């Protein structure tokens, strides 16, 4: 059995790759801005350190010095602070001590999530 992409979709893909790239450049610049906001914001949170990601739209900060386990922190942030992120162990056994943070949201919402995360960690002891 096999399947193939229909002709209309193939032409659309060709147009996307060979047509104007202005919107792509704008999107790349916006994600670069958001990446800087996330990395700088996370590095200001006591106990958190974050290297600058090279691709995608996720950061993977180290949270070991907060005293929290990754999945417990992810759950507590969601339930108590309204911040959604994913514990590193969901990406493999070496993920403990890390969380995955997306910056595929508005800068305003990212800043709000960073503030809530910092406030939560300042007010709550590790579980």
SVG drawing of the C-alpha trace seen along z (x, -y; Angstrom):
<svg xmlns="http://www.w3.org/2000/svg" viewBox="-5 -42 29 44">
<polyline fill="none" stroke="black" stroke-width="0.4" points="0.0,0.0 1.1,-3.5 -0.1,-7.0 1.1,-10.3 0.6,-13.9 -2.0,-15.3 -1.0,-17.7 -2.5,-20.8 -0.5,-20.3 2.7,-19.7 2.1,-23.1 1.4,-24.8 4.6,-23.4 6.6,-24.6 5.1,-28.1 5.9,-28.2 9.5,-27.3 10.1,-29.4 7.9,-32.4 8.5,-35.5 10.1,-34.8 9.3,-38.1 6.8,-36.6 9.3,-33.8 12.0,-36.3 9.5,-38.2 8.5,-35.0 12.2,-34.0 13.0,-37.4 10.0,-37.2 11.0,-33.8 14.5,-35.0 13.1,-37.9 11.0,-35.5 13.9,-33.2 16.0,-36.0 13.1,-37.0 12.8,-33.4 16.5,-32.7 17.1,-36.1 14.0,-35.7 14.8,-32.1 18.4,-33.0 17.0,-35.7 15.0,-33.1 17.0,-31.9 17.9,-28.2 17.3,-28.2 19.9,-28.3 19.2,-28.2 21.5,-27.9 20.4,-29.6 18.6,-27.0 19.9,-26.8 16.6,-25.7 12.9,-24.9 10.9,-27.1 11.7,-25.5 14.2,-26.1 15.3,-23.3 16.4,-25.1 18.2,-23.4 16.1,-23.6 18.2,-21.3 19.2,-24.1 15.5,-24.9 15.3,-21.6 12.3,-20.5 11.9,-17.4 11.0,-18.3 7.6,-16.6 6.5,-17.7 7.5,-21.3 5.6,-21.1 2.5,-19.9 2.7,-22.4 3.2,-25.3 0.3,-24.3 -2.1,-23.8 -1.0,-26.7 0.4,-29.3 -1.3,-28.6 2.0,-28.0 2.2,-25.1 5.6,-23.4 6.8,-19.8 9.1,-17.9 12.3,-16.8 11.8,-13.1 9.0,-13.0 11.8,-13.3 14.0,-10.5 15.7,-9.3 18.4,-12.0 15.8,-14.7 15.5,-14.9 16.5,-18.3 15.2,-20.1 11.9,-21.3 10.8,-22.2 9.5,-25.7 7.9,-26.8 8.2,-30.3 5.6,-29.8 3.3,-32.3 3.1,-36.1 5.9,-38.0 3.3,-39.3 2.2,-35.8 5.8,-34.7 6.6,-37.5 3.6,-36.7 4.6,-33.1 8.1,-34.0 6.8,-36.3 4.4,-33.6 7.2,-31.0 9.6,-33.3 6.9,-34.2 5.9,-30.5 9.5,-29.4 10.1,-32.3 7.1,-31.3 7.1,-27.5 9.5,-25.0 10.3,-21.9 7.8,-19.1"/>
</svg>
